[in-house]
Amino acid sequence: MFIDSSVFVVILLDEDNAEDVLTRLPHGREATTSGLVMLETAIRLSSKLGLM
């Protein structure tokens, strides 16, 4: 399963559906992401937190 930035944002901001998202993530090494996703996550978080 590929994890995109929306998943990270929901979890890190503890949004309403964060628990549901966490339960749907695979356990072990089945999940993957990319550096570009991490960059997009940082940009989206800084925007939502008013840091930009």
The 8 nearest C-alpha neighbors of each residue, nearest first, counted from 0:
[[1, 30, 29, 31, 2, 25, 24, 32],
 [0, 2, 31, 32, 30, 3, 29, 33],
 [3, 1, 32, 31, 0, 6, 30, 4],
 [4, 2, 5, 6, 36, 1, 32, 7],
 [3, 5, 40, 7, 6, 36, 8, 39],
 [4, 6, 8, 7, 3, 9, 40, 2],
 [7, 5, 9, 4, 8, 3, 10, 2],
 [6, 8, 4, 10, 5, 9, 11, 40],
 [7, 9, 5, 11, 10, 6, 12, 4],
 [10, 8, 14, 6, 12, 7, 17, 11],
 [9, 11, 13, 17, 7, 8, 12, 6],
 [10, 12, 8, 13, 9, 7, 14, 17],
 [11, 13, 14, 9, 10, 8, 44, 17],
 [14, 12, 10, 11, 17, 9, 15, 16],
 [13, 15, 9, 17, 12, 16, 10, 11],
 [16, 14, 17, 13, 18, 9, 19, 12],
 [15, 17, 19, 18, 14, 20, 9, 13],
 [18, 16, 10, 20, 14, 19, 9, 13],
 [19, 17, 21, 20, 16, 22, 15, 10],
 [18, 20, 22, 16, 17, 21, 23, 15],
 [19, 21, 17, 23, 18, 22, 16, 24],
 [22, 20, 18, 23, 24, 19, 17, 10],
 [21, 23, 19, 20, 24, 18, 25, 17],
 [24, 22, 20, 21, 25, 19, 18, 26],
 [25, 23, 21, 22, 26, 20, 30, 0],
 [26, 24, 29, 30, 23, 27, 0, 28],
 [25, 27, 24, 28, 29, 30, 23, 22],
 [28, 26, 29, 25, 30, 24, 31, 0],
 [27, 29, 30, 26, 31, 25, 0, 24],
 [28, 30, 27, 0, 25, 31, 26, 1],
 [31, 29, 0, 28, 1, 25, 2, 32],
 [30, 32, 1, 2, 0, 29, 33, 28],
 [31, 33, 2, 1, 3, 36, 30, 34],
 [34, 32, 36, 35, 37, 31, 3, 2],
 [33, 35, 37, 36, 38, 32, 39, 40],
 [34, 36, 38, 33, 37, 39, 32, 40],
 [37, 35, 39, 33, 34, 4, 38, 3],
 [36, 38, 40, 34, 35, 39, 41, 33],
 [39, 37, 35, 41, 40, 36, 34, 42],
 [40, 38, 36, 42, 37, 41, 43, 35],
 [41, 39, 4, 37, 43, 38, 42, 44],
 [42, 40, 38, 44, 39, 43, 45, 37],
 [41, 43, 39, 45, 40, 44, 46, 38],
 [44, 42, 46, 40, 45, 41, 39, 47],
 [45, 43, 47, 41, 46, 42, 48, 40],
 [44, 46, 50, 48, 42, 43, 47, 51],
 [45, 47, 43, 49, 44, 51, 48, 50],
 [48, 46, 44, 49, 45, 43, 50, 51],
 [47, 49, 45, 46, 50, 44, 51, 43],
 [50, 48, 46, 47, 51, 45, 44, 43],
 [49, 51, 45, 48, 46, 47, 44, 42],
 [50, 46, 49, 45, 48, 42, 47, 44]]
